[in-house]
Amino acid sequence: MLATMAFVFTSCSSDDDDDKKACDTCTVQSETIEICDNGDDTYTLTAGGTSETVTKEELGGLPPADFIGLICSLGDIAP
């Protein structure tokens, strides 16, 4: 799923509102990809209307903002 998403990202942003979870997003052709910190070393990754929980280890040692930023960067170089 992540490899597929990497080919369509065009922009990224961070949303850190005190009233809700800390989330980072990428927007692709009107589609929002989001990763939100659950506060327990797990994160909710949402794309295409589907959500999955990923662990801190599954982020490959990257903070969530860097993880989603990497995916966005890959999407920027995809044809």
C-alpha positions in Angstrom: 0.0 0.0 0.0 2.8 2.5 0.9 4.6 1.8 -2.4 1.5 2.6 -4.4 0.9 5.8 -2.4 4.4 6.9 -3.0 3.8 7.4 -6.7 0.9 9.8 -6.4 1.9 12.3 -3.6 2.2 16.0 -4.6 2.2 18.0 -1.3 2.6 17.6 2.4 1.6 19.5 5.5 1.5 19.1 9.3 -1.5 19.7 11.5 -0.7 20.0 15.2 -3.9 21.2 16.9 -4.0 20.8 20.7 -7.7 19.7 20.4 -6.9 16.6 18.3 -4.2 14.1 17.5 -1.0 15.3 15.9 -1.2 14.4 12.2 0.9 14.8 9.1 -0.7 14.7 5.7 0.0 14.5 2.0 -2.5 15.5 -0.7 -2.6 13.7 -4.0 -5.0 14.5 -6.8 -7.6 15.6 -4.2 -6.9 12.5 -2.1 -5.5 13.0 1.5 -3.0 10.6 3.0 -2.6 11.0 6.7 -0.6 9.6 9.6 -1.7 10.4 13.1 0.0 9.7 16.4 -2.2 7.6 18.7 0.0 8.5 21.7 1.0 4.9 22.4 3.9 4.3 19.9 1.3 3.4 17.2 0.1 5.5 14.4 -3.0 5.5 12.2 -2.2 5.7 8.5 -5.2 6.6 6.3 -5.2 6.5 2.5 -8.0 6.0 0.0 -10.6 5.6 2.7 -8.7 2.8 4.3 -7.0 3.1 7.7 -4.4 0.8 9.3 -2.4 0.9 12.5 1.4 0.9 12.2 3.9 0.7 15.0 6.9 3.0 15.7 9.1 0.2 14.4 7.3 0.0 11.1 8.2 3.6 10.5 11.8 2.4 10.1 13.1 4.6 12.9 11.7 7.8 11.3 9.4 10.2 13.1 6.0 10.3 11.5 6.6 13.7 9.9 9.8 12.4 8.3 8.1 9.2 7.2 5.2 11.0 5.4 7.7 13.5 4.1 9.7 10.7 2.5 6.7 9.3 0.9 5.8 12.7 -0.5 9.3 13.2 -1.8 9.0 9.9 -3.6 5.7 10.9 -5.1 7.3 14.2 -6.4 9.8 12.3 -8.5 7.4 9.6 -9.8 6.4 10.1 -13.5 
